[in-house]
Amino acid sequence: MQVEILNLDGKAVGKVDLQDGIFGIDPRADILHRVVTWQRANARAGTHAVKTVSDVAGSGKKAFKQKKTGNAREGERYNVHMRGGGVVHGPVVRDHNIDLPKKIRSLGLKMALSSKVKEGALIIIDSEKMKEAKTATLAKQLKKMKIESALFVGAEKVDENFKKSAANIINVDVLPTIGLNVLDILKHEKLVLTADAVKAVEARLA
């Protein structure tokens, strides 16, 4: 399929052919859900933990004698029902990672790209390079292009001036091709790829 290439002023400067096997397949909600779940699970640190009775610092001596104190019987001062005591069935250090075949991950990325094409939310620009880092300039250009929420994807490296200009614009994120992922694509209304990024994406998913 052919898509117009625009510049940052929103003017057409050419056309590019997109591979149907990457940008033209039917998205499936179940595949996208599996990939997003895998991504979010892998992002979890799993370092949360609490102290159990055996971990709480303190003496194991009986708090007070068993009888004739007027208090309920008490063995350990740091038991689970006492203030400052251990926690029962609390979170422990664990690995949240989920295994997902590479084929499914790759298919999920293709479907996410195809979903943006289907929605008419894929924009191809000739280049993201800017002469200077100026947030106000980029904000005006995005307004011209009617972009309020977008993920910009460059080739191997993103232009530093563009990256700095976009840093303070809400709902606009910038990634190199290697960082392209399903979750970020679906989080934004529009996906903006540079012409070089299109080639890099097609080489990555071919």
Buried (B, 14 or more C-beta within 10 A) or exposed (E): EEBEBBBBEBEEEEEBEBBEEBBBBEBEEEBBEBBBEBBEBEEEEEEEEEBBBEEBEEEEEEBEEEEEEEEEEBEBBBBBEBEEBBBEEEEEEEEEEEEBEEEEBBBBBBBBBBBBBBEEBBBBBBBBEBEEBEEEBBBEBBEEBEBBBBBBBBBEEBBEBBBBBBEEBEBBBBBBBEEBBBBBBBEBEBBBBBBBBBBBBBEEBE
